[in-house]
Amino acid sequence: MKLNVNPNRMELTKLKKRLTTAIRGHKLLKDKQDELMRRFIDLVRYNDKLRKAVEDELTAAYKDFVLASAMQPPEFLQEAVMFPTEKVSLEVTTQNIMSVIVPKMEFKRQQQSGESSIFPYGFSNTSDEVDRALQTLYNILPKLLELGEVEKTCNLMTDEIEKTRRRVNALEYMTIPQLNETIKYIKMKLDENERGNLVRLMKVKSMMVEG
C-alpha cells in the first residue's frame, strides 16, 4: 500500500531520503537484534548451568538437615543457628547491555566482632550433617544472588529482543515496502507527465510548422 502524497519531485526527494534512513535503521536494528540474541542464548545456557548447580547444592543441604533432624531435637537445631556470626550486605547497581539496563549485585560479608568461624555453635554439640549443611548454604548464597541477577537480566533482554523484533518487522514489512511502492508510483506519474508534455510540445511544433 502506497502513501498518500502528492506525486511531485519534491515528495520524491523526501521519500528517497526517508527510504535511505529506513534501510539504514533496519540494518542497525537487525544487527542489534542478532547481537542481543547471541548474548541472550549464552546467558540462558549459563543460567541453566548455574541453576542446576544451585539446586544440587540446596538438595544436598536439605538432605543433611533432614538427617540431622532425625538425630537431634528440632529445638536444638533452631538454637544452634539462631545467632549469625557475620553481617551480610548487598549493593545493587546497574549496567548497560545493548541498551538494556540490567541489575548488578555486589555481595559482601563482614564477620561479627569477636567471631572467627561461620558456625554459631560448638562442634561438640552438633552432628557432621549440620556442619555440612551450614557450610553448603554459606557457600551457595553468592550463587543464589547471581542466579537472581542472571534470571532478571534474561527477562529484561527478552523484552528488549521482542521490542526490537517488532521494530525490525515494521520497517521490513511495512515502512520500506510502502516507501518503495510510493516512490515507484511517483516516478510513474512523473514519467506520464513528461510524456504528456512531450506530446503537447510536438503538437505545438507541428502546428507551427504547418502554419
N, C-alpha and C positions, 0 to 999 in steps of 0.2 A: 504494500500500500504506500503510495507516494504522499509526500507532504503537501499541504495546501498553501502554495506560494505562487507569486506572480512569475511567469516564465520569461525573465529578462536576464541580461548578462550580469547585472549586479547581484541578483539572487544566486546565479550560477557560481560566481566567485565566492560568495559567502558559504554556499553549500560545499564547495570543494575544500574550503578551509576546515569546515566542520567535519567533513569526511576524513581528512588527514589527521585531525585531532582525535576523532573516534577510533581510527585504526591504531594510532599510537597508544591511546589509552587502553584499548583492548589487549594489545601485546603486553603492556606493563602489568595489567591486572591478571592476564593469563600466566605470566611469569611468576607473579606473586602467588597465585593460586597453586601453581606447581611446587613452589618452594615451601609454601605452607603445608601442602600435603606430604612432602618429603619429610619435613620436620615432625609433622603430626604422627606419621607412621613410625618413625624412630622413637618418638615419645611413648606411643601406645605400647610398643614392644618392651621398652624399658619399664613402663608401668606394670605390665603383666608379670615381668620378671621380679620386680620389687614386691608386688602384691603377693606372689607365691612365697617369696622368702619370708615376708611378714606373717602370713597365715601359718606357715610351717613352724615358725618360732613361737607364735601365740599358742598354737596347738600343743607344742612341747611344754610350754609354761603351764598351760591348763592341766595337762596330764600330771605334771609334778605337784600342782596344788591339790588335785584330786587324791593322789597318793598320800600326800602329807595330811590331808583332812581325814583320811581313813585311819591314820596312826596317832593323830593328836586332836584334842578337842578344838572346835571352831573358835571358841573364846581365846584360846592360847594363840592361835594363828592371827586373829584380829589384833591382839595386844602386841604381837611380835612386829607387826608392820604399821602400827598406829603412829609412830613418831619418825618422820623422814629425817635423814641425815644431811640433806642438801637442799638448797633452793634452786628452782628452775625458772628461767626467764625466756621469753620468746619475743623476738623483734621481727615484725612483718614489714617488709618494704615491697617495692615493685620493680619490675624490669620490662623492657620493651622487646618483644619478639615479633618482627614483621608487622609492626603497628598494633600488636596485641599486648595490652598491659596485663601482665600476669604477676601473681604474688611470689615473693621471695622470702622464705623464713630462715631466720638465724636462731639456732637453739644454743642456750648457754646454761651451764651448771655451775653452782657455787656451793662449796662444802660449808656446812654449818660450823660455827665456831666450836672448836674442841673435838670435832669429828674427823676421823681418818678412814672410815670404811663406809661403804654404801649400805651395809646391813645394820639396821637399828636394834640389834639384839646380840646376845652372846651365842656363839656357835654351839655351846654345850647344851643349850636348851631346845634346839630345833633340829629337824632332820635335814639330810642332804637334799631332799626333794624341794624343801622350802628355799634353801640356798640357791639351788639351780634355777628355780622359777623366778626368784627376785633378780638374779643375775641376768637371766634372759630378758625380762621386762626392762631392766636398766639399759641393756644394750639395744633393745628394739625401739625405744622411744624416739630417737632421731630418725629411724627409718619410717616410723608411723607418720611423723610430721612431714617427711619428704614425700611419702605416698600421698598425703593430702594435698601437698603443693603440686605434685605432678598431675594428679587427677583433676584438680581445679584448672590447671593450665590446659589439659586436654579438652575440658569442657569449653573454655574460652576460645581455644583455637578452632573447635568445631563450629562455634557460632560465626567466627570470622571467615572460615572457609565457605560456609553456606552463604554469607552475605557477599563475599567476593564472587562466588559462583553465579549468584543471581545477577550481579552487575556485568559479569562477562557474558552471560546469556542474553541479557538485554541489549548489549552492544552488538553481539554477534548475530542475533536472530531478529532484532527489531530496528535498532538505530542505523546500523551500517546498511542493511538492505533498503530501508526507507530512503536514506540519502542517495544510494546508488540509483534507485528507481527514479527518484525526483530529478537527479542530475541528468539521467538518460532522457526523461520526459522534456526537460527544459532545452536540452540540446536538439531534440527532435523538433520542438516548436520553433526554436531559433533558425534551424535549417529550413523549415517550411516557410518562415517569414522571408528568409534570404532568397529562396527560390521564387516566392511570390513577387518580391521586389525586382528580381532579375527579369521575370516575365514582363512586369509592367514597364521596366526600362526598355526592354527590347521592343515592346509595342509602341512606346513613345518614339523610339528611334526610327521604327518602321514608318510611323505616321509622318515624321519629319522628313524622311527620305522621299516618301510618296508625294508630300506636299511641295 
